Amino acid sequence: MIVQDNLKLGIKVSRNATLALAFLAFLKGAVGIYSGSTVLLADAVHTGLDIFASLAVWVGLKISLKSSGERFPYGYYKAENIVALFVSLLILLSGVELLKEGFASVKTPQELEFQGLALATAVFSVLAIYALFIYKQNVGTRINSQALIADAMHSYVDAFSSMIVVVSILGSALGVPELDSLGVIVISLLIFKMGIENARDAVLTLMDAWLDKEASERIKKNIREIPGLIKLEDLKLRKSGLVVFGEATVEVEGETDLKRVELLSEEIKTAIKKEVKNLEHIVVNAKPMSRKNLRLAIPVLDKEGLQAKPSEHLGKAPYFFFAGIEEGRAGNWEIIENLSSNSEKKRGMKAVELIIREKANVLVVRSLGEGPFHMLRNNFIKILQTPEEADTAGAILDRIRDLEEITAPTE
């Protein structure tokens, strides 16, 4: 629904811009004829062409709003990128026309009648078109519309075009009509640069290139921090109009059921949404793998290190013994106090939160309730049964390879 609302907002902005440009084109044309200003008439024609660019964005966004069907299962969103390319080409053509006007003004300077009226109209045009640029740029950035942003840049260029008209009329009034020539040439070069950059981005987007490398790195970092993931193998993102589609391939601990993959997909989707607006769909391919490096958690009764005695209960355990296991060998260990052991409610769930915070991926416990069991499973934490004869954390570590997995709540 957010994407649909953004498209509707973009359509509204494009419609308003089209109507405003039609009014400006009529005003400049009428004053140009009345005052005899050929440069104002040329700018009126230029603005008239801009109506088609704004109208194209309007149509492109309207098409994007259509529901996907059998022929276009990913929707019509790329219509917006096609329009962005079209607008970029219009920007380049505008640069060519301005360059021609610049050279023509040097050869055939003209004197104007009703210079004050022509100047006022030109100044009003600059302010109005710049206001349109701000309007379209703000909304285009807000809804992440490439076509609307490109059209905003077109209006930005047009504001410079109207400034040239102002300078031309002032130059005529001061008896120096050649003043605008150098400005026209410089601005034309800037226009070419804008048009080429916008066209490049539109073409790359149509070819499913992902342009924001910094956002991609931040997304990968967010995904790697999700509990239960062994490795992010691959991440592919592509932009289609306002929306983004993606595919992630990840390695997870052991066999995964559908529910756990769905939960993982939501976690990955949330991680991407932190950096990307309008994420439409993400496909998650989960590969079951065995971890080479483990972080083990054991609820214990004391702080005696490897001699600490295992607790019968998860939530009531005053401490947790954590140890790293690399390539089957126990490494550094530490004991962390369970501050929620004396809580009256949800001690087991709070103990699981501690385990997750400490990034453990294996829990060895004697018994486990339903809530903590499902919370551990949903976070891809393997649950092993504490053997009856193991009376210390060290003894559990020695037998870690032989422990049975708990596959259902025991309480």
C-alpha positions as CSV (number, residue, x, y, z in Angstrom):
1,M,0.0,0.0,0.0
2,I,2.9,2.4,0.7
3,V,4.2,2.0,-2.9
4,Q,0.7,2.6,-4.3
5,D,0.3,5.7,-2.1
6,N,3.7,7.0,-3.3
7,L,2.7,6.4,-6.9
8,K,-0.5,8.4,-6.4
9,L,1.4,11.2,-4.8
10,G,3.9,11.3,-7.8
11,I,0.9,11.3,-10.2
12,K,-0.6,14.3,-8.4
13,V,2.7,16.2,-8.5
14,S,3.2,15.5,-12.2
15,R,-0.3,16.6,-13.0
16,N,0.1,19.9,-11.1
17,A,3.4,20.5,-12.8
18,T,1.9,19.9,-16.2
19,L,-0.9,22.5,-15.6
20,A,1.6,25.0,-14.2
21,L,3.8,24.7,-17.3
22,A,0.9,25.1,-19.6
23,F,0.0,28.4,-17.9
24,L,3.6,29.6,-18.1
25,A,3.9,28.7,-21.7
26,F,0.8,30.6,-22.6
27,L,1.9,33.7,-20.5
28,K,5.4,33.9,-22.0
29,G,4.0,33.4,-25.5
30,A,1.4,36.1,-25.1
31,V,3.9,38.6,-23.6
32,G,6.5,37.6,-26.2
33,I,4.2,38.5,-29.1
34,Y,3.0,41.7,-27.4
35,S,6.5,43.0,-26.6
36,G,8.2,41.6,-29.7
37,S,10.7,39.6,-27.6
38,T,11.8,36.7,-29.7
39,V,13.8,35.2,-26.9
40,L,10.7,35.2,-24.7
41,L,8.8,33.5,-27.5
42,A,11.6,30.9,-27.8
43,D,11.4,30.3,-24.1
44,A,7.6,29.9,-24.4
45,V,8.2,27.2,-27.1
46,H,10.8,25.6,-24.8
47,T,8.3,25.5,-21.9
48,G,5.7,24.1,-24.2
49,L,8.1,21.2,-25.0
50,D,8.6,20.8,-21.2
51,I,4.8,20.1,-20.9
52,F,5.4,16.8,-22.8
53,A,8.2,15.8,-20.5
54,S,6.0,16.4,-17.4
55,L,3.1,14.7,-19.1
56,A,5.3,11.7,-19.9
57,V,6.2,11.4,-16.2
58,W,2.5,11.6,-15.3
59,V,1.7,8.8,-17.8
60,G,4.7,6.7,-16.7
61,L,3.6,6.8,-13.0
62,K,0.0,6.1,-14.0
63,I,1.2,3.0,-15.9
64,S,3.3,1.9,-12.9
65,L,0.2,2.0,-10.8
66,K,-1.4,-0.8,-12.8
67,S,-1.8,-4.1,-11.1
68,S,0.6,-6.9,-12.3
69,G,-0.9,-9.6,-14.5
70,E,0.2,-12.8,-16.1
71,R,2.2,-11.0,-18.8
72,F,3.9,-8.6,-16.3
73,P,4.3,-10.6,-13.1
74,Y,6.7,-8.0,-11.6
75,G,4.3,-5.2,-12.4
76,Y,4.7,-2.1,-14.6
77,Y,7.1,-0.3,-12.4
78,K,9.9,-0.1,-15.1
79,A,7.6,2.2,-17.1
80,E,8.8,4.9,-14.7
81,N,12.5,4.2,-15.6
82,I,11.7,4.3,-19.4
83,V,10.1,7.7,-18.8
84,A,13.1,8.9,-16.9
85,L,15.3,8.0,-19.9
86,F,12.9,9.9,-22.2
87,V,13.1,13.0,-20.0
88,S,16.9,12.7,-19.9
89,L,17.0,12.8,-23.7
90,L,14.7,15.9,-23.6
91,I,17.2,17.5,-21.2
92,L,20.0,16.9,-23.8
93,L,17.8,18.3,-26.6
94,S,17.2,21.4,-24.4
95,G,20.9,21.8,-24.1
96,V,21.3,21.8,-27.9
97,E,18.5,24.3,-28.4
98,L,20.0,26.7,-25.7
99,L,23.4,26.5,-27.4
100,K,21.8,27.4,-30.7
101,E,20.0,30.4,-29.0
102,G,23.3,31.5,-27.5
103,F,25.1,31.6,-30.8
104,A,22.1,33.2,-32.6
105,S,21.9,36.0,-30.0
106,V,25.5,37.0,-30.7
107,K,24.7,37.4,-34.4
108,T,21.3,39.0,-34.3
109,P,20.8,41.1,-31.1
110,Q,17.3,42.7,-31.0
111,E,15.8,45.7,-29.2
112,L,12.5,45.2,-27.4
113,E,9.3,47.2,-26.8
114,F,7.6,47.0,-23.4
115,Q,10.8,45.9,-21.8
116,G,9.5,46.2,-18.3
117,L,6.6,43.8,-19.0
118,A,8.9,41.3,-20.8
119,L,11.4,41.5,-17.9
120,A,8.7,41.0,-15.2
121,T,7.3,38.0,-17.1
122,A,10.8,36.5,-17.4
123,V,11.5,37.0,-13.7
124,F,8.2,35.5,-12.7
125,S,9.0,32.5,-15.0
126,V,12.3,31.9,-13.2
127,L,10.6,32.0,-9.8
128,A,7.7,29.8,-10.8
129,I,9.9,27.1,-12.6
130,Y,12.4,27.1,-9.6
131,A,9.4,26.5,-7.3
132,L,8.4,23.6,-9.5
133,F,11.9,22.2,-9.3
134,I,11.8,22.3,-5.4
135,Y,8.3,20.8,-5.4
136,K,9.1,17.9,-7.7
137,Q,12.6,17.3,-6.2
138,N,11.2,17.1,-2.6
139,V,8.4,14.7,-3.5
140,G,10.6,12.7,-6.0
141,T,13.2,12.1,-3.3
142,R,10.6,11.3,-0.7
143,I,8.9,8.6,-2.8
144,N,12.2,7.6,-4.5
145,S,10.9,8.2,-8.0
146,Q,13.7,8.3,-10.6
147,A,11.4,9.8,-13.3
148,L,10.1,12.6,-11.0
149,I,13.7,13.4,-9.9
150,A,14.8,13.5,-13.5
151,D,11.8,15.8,-14.3
152,A,12.8,18.0,-11.4
153,M,16.3,18.4,-12.8
154,H,14.7,19.3,-16.1
155,S,12.8,22.1,-14.3
156,Y,16.1,23.1,-12.7
157,V,17.7,23.4,-16.2
158,D,14.6,25.4,-17.3
159,A,15.1,27.9,-14.5
160,F,18.6,28.6,-15.9
161,S,17.0,28.9,-19.3
162,S,14.6,31.5,-18.0
163,M,17.5,33.3,-16.3
164,I,19.2,33.6,-19.7
165,V,16.0,35.3,-20.9
166,V,16.2,37.7,-18.0
167,V,19.8,38.5,-18.8
168,S,19.0,38.9,-22.5
169,I,16.2,41.4,-21.8
170,L,18.4,43.3,-19.3
171,G,21.2,43.3,-21.8
172,S,18.9,44.7,-24.5
173,A,17.7,47.4,-22.1
174,L,21.3,48.4,-21.3
175,G,22.4,48.3,-24.9
176,V,24.6,45.2,-24.5
177,P,22.6,42.3,-25.9
178,E,25.7,40.0,-26.2
179,L,25.9,39.5,-22.4
180,D,23.9,36.3,-22.4
181,S,26.0,34.5,-25.0
182,L,28.8,33.2,-22.7
183,G,26.2,32.2,-20.0
184,V,24.2,30.2,-22.6
185,I,27.3,28.2,-23.6
186,V,28.3,27.4,-19.9
187,I,24.8,26.5,-19.0
188,S,24.5,24.3,-22.1
189,L,27.5,22.3,-20.9
190,L,25.9,21.8,-17.5
191,I,22.7,20.7,-19.1
192,F,24.6,18.1,-21.1
193,K,26.3,16.8,-17.9
194,M,22.9,16.5,-16.2
195,G,21.2,14.8,-19.1
196,I,24.0,12.3,-19.6
197,E,24.1,11.4,-15.9
198,N,20.3,10.9,-15.7
199,A,20.2,8.9,-18.9
200,R,23.1,6.7,-17.6
201,D,21.2,6.0,-14.3
202,A,18.0,5.2,-16.2
203,V,19.7,2.8,-18.6
204,L,21.6,1.0,-15.8
205,T,18.4,0.7,-13.8
206,L,16.6,-0.8,-16.8
207,M,19.5,-3.3,-17.0
208,D,18.9,-4.2,-13.3
209,A,22.2,-2.7,-12.2
210,W,22.3,-1.8,-8.5
211,L,23.9,1.7,-8.2
212,D,24.1,2.3,-4.4
213,K,27.2,0.4,-3.3
214,E,27.4,2.0,0.1
215,A,23.8,1.0,0.9
216,S,24.5,-2.5,-0.3
217,E,27.5,-2.8,2.2
218,R,25.3,-1.5,5.0
219,I,22.6,-4.0,4.2
220,K,25.1,-6.9,4.2
221,K,26.3,-5.8,7.6
222,N,22.7,-5.7,8.9
223,I,22.0,-9.2,7.6
224,R,25.2,-10.7,9.0
225,E,24.1,-9.6,12.4
226,I,20.9,-11.6,12.3
227,P,21.0,-14.4,14.9
228,G,21.2,-17.9,13.5
229,L,22.9,-17.1,10.2
230,I,26.2,-18.9,9.5
231,K,27.0,-16.9,6.4
232,L,25.5,-14.5,3.9
233,E,26.5,-16.2,0.6
234,D,25.0,-13.7,-1.9
235,L,22.8,-10.7,-2.0
236,K,21.2,-9.4,-5.2
237,L,19.1,-6.2,-5.4
238,R,17.5,-4.5,-8.4
239,K,15.4,-1.4,-8.7
240,S,12.2,-1.3,-10.8
241,G,10.6,2.1,-10.8
242,L,9.9,3.1,-7.2
243,V,10.3,-0.4,-5.8
244,V,13.2,-2.8,-5.1
245,F,13.3,-6.5,-5.6
246,G,15.9,-8.7,-4.0
247,E,17.3,-12.2,-3.5
248,A,19.5,-13.4,-0.6
249,T,21.2,-16.7,-0.3
250,V,22.2,-17.6,3.3
251,E,23.7,-20.5,5.2
252,V,21.8,-21.6,8.4
253,E,22.4,-24.2,11.1
254,G,21.0,-27.7,10.3
255,E,17.7,-28.5,8.7
256,T,15.2,-25.6,8.5
257,D,11.4,-25.9,8.4
258,L,9.1,-23.5,6.5
259,K,8.2,-21.4,9.5
260,R,11.8,-20.8,10.4
261,V,12.6,-19.7,6.9
262,E,9.6,-17.4,6.9
263,L,10.8,-15.8,10.1
264,L,14.3,-15.5,8.7
265,S,12.9,-13.9,5.6
266,E,11.2,-11.3,7.7
267,E,14.4,-10.6,9.6
268,I,16.3,-10.1,6.3
269,K,13.5,-7.9,4.9
270,T,13.7,-5.7,8.0
271,A,17.5,-5.5,7.6
272,I,17.1,-4.3,4.0
273,K,14.3,-1.9,4.8
274,K,16.6,0.0,7.1
275,E,18.6,1.2,4.1
276,V,16.2,0.8,1.1
277,K,12.8,2.5,0.6
278,N,9.9,0.6,-1.0
279,L,11.2,-2.9,-0.8
280,E,8.5,-4.9,-2.7
281,H,9.7,-8.5,-2.4
282,I,12.7,-10.5,-1.2
283,V,13.4,-14.1,-1.9
284,V,15.5,-16.0,0.7
285,N,17.3,-19.2,-0.2
286,A,18.3,-20.9,3.0
287,K,21.1,-23.6,2.8
288,P,21.4,-25.9,5.8
289,M,25.1,-26.1,6.9
290,S,27.1,-27.3,9.9
291,R,29.0,-24.7,11.8
292,K,32.7,-25.2,12.2
293,N,32.8,-22.6,15.0
294,L,30.3,-22.8,17.9
295,R,29.6,-20.6,20.9
296,L,28.2,-22.8,23.7
297,A,25.9,-21.7,26.5
298,I,25.2,-23.7,29.7
299,P,23.1,-22.6,32.6
300,V,25.2,-23.1,35.8
301,L,24.8,-22.7,39.6
302,D,28.1,-21.0,40.4
303,K,31.1,-19.1,39.0
304,E,33.7,-21.9,39.3
305,G,34.6,-21.9,35.6
306,L,35.0,-25.4,34.1
307,Q,34.0,-26.9,37.5
308,A,30.7,-24.9,37.6
309,K,27.8,-27.2,38.2
310,P,24.9,-27.3,35.6
311,S,21.6,-25.9,36.6
312,E,18.4,-28.0,36.4
313,H,16.5,-25.0,35.2
314,L,17.1,-22.5,32.4
315,G,15.4,-19.3,33.8
316,K,16.4,-19.9,37.5
317,A,20.1,-20.4,36.7
318,P,22.1,-17.6,38.4
319,Y,24.9,-17.8,35.9
320,F,25.6,-18.9,32.3
321,F,28.8,-20.5,31.2
322,F,29.8,-19.5,27.6
323,A,32.6,-21.1,25.7
324,G,33.9,-21.0,22.1
325,I,34.5,-24.2,20.2
326,E,36.6,-24.0,17.1
327,E,37.2,-27.0,14.9
328,G,36.0,-29.3,17.7
329,R,38.3,-27.8,20.3
330,A,37.1,-25.7,23.3
331,G,38.5,-22.2,23.4
332,N,38.1,-19.2,25.7
333,W,35.3,-19.4,28.2
334,E,33.5,-16.9,30.5
335,I,30.7,-16.8,33.0
336,I,28.0,-14.1,32.9
337,E,25.5,-13.4,35.6
338,N,21.8,-14.0,34.8
339,L,20.2,-10.9,36.1
340,S,16.7,-12.1,35.5
341,S,17.0,-15.3,37.5
342,N,15.0,-13.8,40.4
343,S,12.3,-12.3,38.1
344,E,8.7,-13.4,38.9
345,K,7.6,-13.7,35.2
346,K,9.1,-15.0,32.0
347,R,12.5,-15.9,33.5
348,G,13.0,-18.5,30.8
349,M,12.3,-16.1,27.9
350,K,14.6,-13.5,29.5
351,A,17.4,-16.1,29.8
352,V,17.0,-16.9,26.1
353,E,17.3,-13.1,25.3
354,L,20.7,-13.2,27.2
355,I,21.8,-16.2,25.1
356,I,20.9,-14.4,21.9
357,R,22.6,-11.2,23.0
358,E,25.8,-13.2,23.7
359,K,25.6,-14.7,20.2
360,A,25.5,-18.3,21.4
361,N,24.4,-20.8,18.8
362,V,24.2,-23.9,21.0
363,L,22.5,-24.3,24.3
364,V,23.1,-27.4,26.6
365,V,20.2,-27.7,29.1
366,R,18.5,-30.4,31.2
367,S,14.9,-29.2,30.6
368,L,13.1,-26.6,28.6
369,G,9.6,-25.0,28.5
370,E,7.6,-24.4,25.3
371,G,8.1,-20.6,25.1
372,P,11.9,-20.7,25.4
373,F,12.1,-23.8,23.1
374,H,10.4,-22.0,20.2
375,M,12.2,-18.8,20.8
376,L,15.6,-20.6,20.6
377,R,14.5,-22.6,17.5
378,N,13.3,-19.4,15.7
379,N,16.7,-17.9,16.3
380,F,18.5,-21.0,14.9
381,I,20.0,-21.9,18.2
382,K,20.7,-25.6,18.5
383,I,19.4,-27.3,21.8
384,L,21.3,-30.2,23.3
385,Q,20.4,-32.4,26.3
386,T,22.7,-32.3,29.4
387,P,23.7,-35.9,30.2
388,E,22.8,-37.1,33.7
389,E,26.4,-38.1,34.5
390,A,28.0,-34.8,33.5
391,D,28.2,-32.8,36.7
392,T,30.5,-29.9,35.6
393,A,30.7,-27.5,32.6
394,G,34.0,-29.1,31.7
395,A,32.5,-32.5,31.6
396,I,29.8,-31.3,29.2
397,L,32.5,-29.8,27.0
398,D,34.4,-33.1,26.8
399,R,31.2,-34.9,25.6
400,I,29.8,-32.1,23.4
401,R,30.0,-34.3,20.2
402,D,27.9,-37.1,21.8
403,L,25.0,-35.0,23.2
404,E,21.5,-35.6,21.9
405,E,19.5,-32.9,20.4
406,I,16.3,-31.7,22.0
407,T,13.6,-31.5,19.4
408,A,10.5,-30.7,21.5
409,P,9.8,-28.9,24.8
410,T,10.5,-31.1,27.8
411,E,8.4,-29.2,30.4
